[in-house]
């Protein structure tokens, strides 16, 4: 059955995608359900609902633009603070724990891939899940694109991931409330949230969610936005050119990642001080997750 909005109506589709991205960010910061689901999941579910209701098409040139342009721009923007020297210097014992966790995750992905066969793309999804549990959602996007995983599998993987992780997060959310853990481990972020909640209660204001606290208003200049955008475009262009020259165009996202990490490490003060880059990158990623919802 044809959708209400045709595939060639790019303006309408972009209006919907950007509006859903904005709504999902609002929902994560302003509603309890949204904060539990995460903005990315809200964006995915909203677009999925519109697709199932026959309002938006499952395939459209606008979606291809998101895959081909929005994602390659979002990744550099999110990695402006990825100074490896600082990370290695400040992490200390945490880095050792991270390495062991990454090894355990990799082994778990291998075992799961051997036990659960979902077809020819089993090994790809094993790698995708390993990468996302080691490095987060950004890795899910980059590795699925690098391995050329079908959009249907990517969408199903996101849904399965969120469904299974719900139980995991419920356990994690319960742990900070257990007195024994509060005594054994320092919890400065929880104490800060408690202080903010008390301040809000004393002043008669509504307590802010963790997302709202993290993404509070920051001073951002026109120069920051312009330089951040220019650098993201330059990195994406260079990554695409290098990948094309080497005959590995499908790995352009990974090359983009390597380039921006190198730049952020070589020029940590100049690049890391650009305000607004993370906000821009996060907003673009919400548009991407909206597109994932139509697959």
C-alpha positions in Angstrom: 0.0 0.0 0.0 1.5 3.4 -1.0 2.3 5.7 1.9 0.5 9.0 2.5 3.8 10.9 2.0 5.5 9.9 -1.3 9.1 8.9 -1.4 10.0 11.8 -3.6 8.5 14.4 -1.2 11.9 15.1 0.4 10.8 18.3 2.1 8.0 16.6 3.9 10.2 13.7 5.0 13.0 16.0 6.2 10.4 18.0 8.2 9.2 14.8 9.8 12.7 13.4 10.5 14.0 16.7 12.0 10.8 17.2 14.0 10.9 13.7 15.4 14.6 14.2 16.4 13.6 17.4 18.2 10.7 15.7 19.9 12.8 12.7 21.0 15.4 15.0 22.6 12.6 16.9 24.4 11.0 13.6 25.5 14.3 12.3 26.9 14.9 15.5 28.9 11.3 16.3 30.0 9.5 13.0 30.5 10.1 10.0 32.7 9.3 7.5 30.0 11.5 9.3 27.5 14.4 9.4 29.9 14.1 5.6 30.5 13.9 4.8 26.8 16.5 7.3 25.6 16.0 9.9 22.9 17.4 7.6 20.2 14.8 4.9 21.0 12.0 7.4 21.1 13.0 8.6 17.6 13.1 5.1 16.3 9.7 4.2 17.7 8.1 7.4 16.4 9.3 6.8 12.9 8.4 3.1 13.1 4.9 4.0 14.1 4.5 6.4 11.1 5.9 3.8 8.8 3.5 1.1 10.1 0.6 3.5 9.8 1.4 4.1 6.1 2.3 7.8 6.6 5.9 7.6 5.5 7.5 5.3 3.0 10.0 2.6 3.9 12.5 3.7 1.3 13.2 7.3 0.0 16.1 9.4 -1.3 15.9 11.4 1.9 16.8 8.4 3.9 19.8 7.7 1.6 21.0 11.3 2.4 21.0 10.5 6.1 23.1 7.4 5.6 25.5 9.0 3.1 25.8 12.5 4.5 24.3 12.9 8.0 26.1 10.0 9.7 29.6 10.8 8.2 29.2 14.3 9.6 27.8 13.3 13.0 30.7 11.0 13.9 33.5 13.6 13.7 31.4 16.1 15.6 30.9 13.6 18.4 34.7 12.9 18.7 36.1 16.4 19.0 37.2 15.6 22.6 38.7 12.2 21.8 42.2 13.2 22.8 44.0 9.8 23.3 46.8 11.3 25.3 44.5 12.8 27.9 42.3 9.6 27.9 45.3 7.4 28.6 46.7 9.8 31.2 43.5 10.2 33.2 41.8 6.8 33.0 44.5 4.8 34.9 43.0 1.6 36.4 39.8 2.3 34.6 41.5 1.6 31.3 42.7 -1.8 32.6 39.1 -2.6 33.6 37.9 -1.4 30.2 40.3 -3.7 28.4 39.2 -6.7 30.3 35.5 -5.8 29.7 36.2 -5.4 26.0 37.8 -8.8 25.8 34.9 -10.4 27.7 32.4 -8.7 25.3 34.3 -9.9 22.3 34.4 -13.5 23.5 30.7 -13.3 24.4 29.9 -12.0 20.9 31.9 -14.9 19.3 30.1 -17.5 21.4 26.7 -15.9 20.7 27.4 -15.9 17.0 28.3 -19.6 17.1 25.2 -20.5 19.1 22.6 -18.3 17.4 22.5 -18.4 13.6 20.5 -15.6 11.9 21.7 -16.3 8.4 24.6 -15.0 6.3 24.9 -11.8 8.4 25.4 -13.5 11.7 29.1 -12.8 11.9 28.4 -9.1 10.9 25.9 -8.6 13.7 28.2 -10.3 16.2 30.8 -7.7 15.3 28.3 -4.9 15.5 27.0 -5.9 18.9 30.5 -6.4 20.2 31.5 -2.9 19.0 28.4 -1.2 20.5 28.8 -2.8 23.9 32.4 -1.8 24.0 32.1 1.7 22.6 28.4 2.7 22.5 25.8 3.6 19.9 28.3 5.4 17.7 30.1 2.1 17.1 26.9 0.4 16.2 26.4 2.9 13.4 29.9 2.9 12.2 30.5 -0.9 12.2 27.1 -1.7 10.7 27.8 0.7 7.9 31.4 -0.5 7.4 30.2 -4.1 7.2 27.3 -3.2 4.9 24.7 -4.8 7.1 21.2 -4.6 5.6 18.9 -1.9 7.0 16.4 -4.5 8.0 18.9 -6.3 10.2 20.2 -3.1 11.6 16.7 -2.0 12.6 16.0 -5.4 14.1 19.3 -5.4 16.0 18.5 -2.0 17.5 15.1 -3.2 18.7 16.5 -6.5 20.1 19.3 -4.6 21.8 16.9 -2.1 23.5 14.6 -4.9 24.5 17.3 -7.0 26.2 19.1 -4.1 27.6 16.0 -2.9 29.4 16.3 -5.7 32.0 20.0 -5.0 32.3 19.5 -1.3 32.9 16.7 -2.0 35.4 19.3 -3.9 37.4 21.9 -1.1 37.0 19.3 1.5 38.0 18.4 -0.5 41.2 22.0 -0.9 42.3 22.6 2.8 43.3 19.6 2.6 45.5 21.0 -0.2 47.6 22.7 1.1 50.7 25.5 -1.4 50.7 26.7 -0.2 47.3 26.4 3.4 48.3 28.7 2.7 51.2 31.3 0.7 49.2 31.5 3.0 46.2 31.7 6.7 45.7 28.8 8.1 43.8 29.5 11.8 43.1 27.1 12.0 40.1 24.2 10.6 42.2 25.0 13.1 45.0 25.0 15.9 42.5 21.7 14.8 41.1 20.3 14.6 44.7 21.5 18.1 45.4 19.9 19.4 42.2 16.7 17.7 43.1 16.7 19.3 46.6 17.4 22.7 45.2 14.5 22.3 42.7 12.2 21.1 45.5 13.2 24.1 47.7 12.6 26.6 45.0 9.3 24.9 43.9 10.8 23.9 40.5 10.6 20.6 38.8 13.7 18.4 39.2 15.7 18.0 36.0 16.4 14.6 34.5 20.0 13.3 34.0 19.7 14.1 30.3 18.4 17.6 31.0 21.3 18.2 33.4 23.9 17.0 31.0 22.5 18.9 28.0 21.9 22.1 29.8 22.3 25.4 28.1 25.9 26.3 27.2 27.5 29.3 25.7 28.0 28.6 21.9 29.3 31.2 19.5 28.8 31.5 15.7 32.5 30.9 15.2 32.3 27.6 17.2 29.4 26.4 15.0 31.0 27.4 11.7 34.5 25.9 12.6 32.9 22.7 13.9 30.8 22.2 10.8 33.8 23.0 8.5 36.0 20.5 10.3 33.3 17.8 10.2 32.9 18.3 6.4 36.7 18.3 5.8 37.2 15.1 7.8 34.2 13.4 6.0 35.6 14.5 2.7 39.1 13.3 3.4 37.9 10.0 4.8 35.8 9.4 1.7 38.7 10.3 -0.6 41.2 8.1 1.2 38.8 5.1 1.3 38.0 5.6 -2.4 41.7 5.8 -3.3 42.4 2.6 -1.4 39.4 0.8 -2.9 37.7 0.4 0.5 34.9 2.9 0.2 32.7 0.8 2.6 35.3 1.6 5.3 35.1 5.4 5.0 33.3 5.8 8.3 36.1 4.0 10.1 38.7 6.2 8.3 36.7 9.3 9.3 36.9 8.1 12.9 40.6 7.6 12.8 41.2 11.0 11.2 39.2 12.9 13.8 40.7 11.1 16.7 44.2 11.9 15.3 43.3 15.5 14.9 41.7 15.7 18.3 44.9 14.2 19.8 47.3 16.5 17.9 45.3 19.6 18.6 43.4 18.9 21.8 42.9 22.5 23.0 41.9 23.9 19.6 39.5 21.1 18.7 38.3 20.2 22.2 37.3 23.8 23.0 34.9 24.1 20.1 31.5 24.4 21.8 28.4 22.9 20.3 30.0 20.1 18.3 28.6 17.4 20.6 25.2 18.9 20.5 25.2 19.1 16.7 26.5 15.5 16.4 23.9 14.2 18.9 21.1 15.9 17.1 22.2 14.4 13.7 22.4 11.0 15.3 18.7 11.3 16.4 17.8 11.9 12.8 19.7 8.7 11.9 17.8 6.7 14.5 14.5 8.0 13.1 15.5 6.6 9.7 16.4 3.3 11.3 12.8 3.1 12.5 11.4 2.9 9.0 13.5 -0.2 7.9 
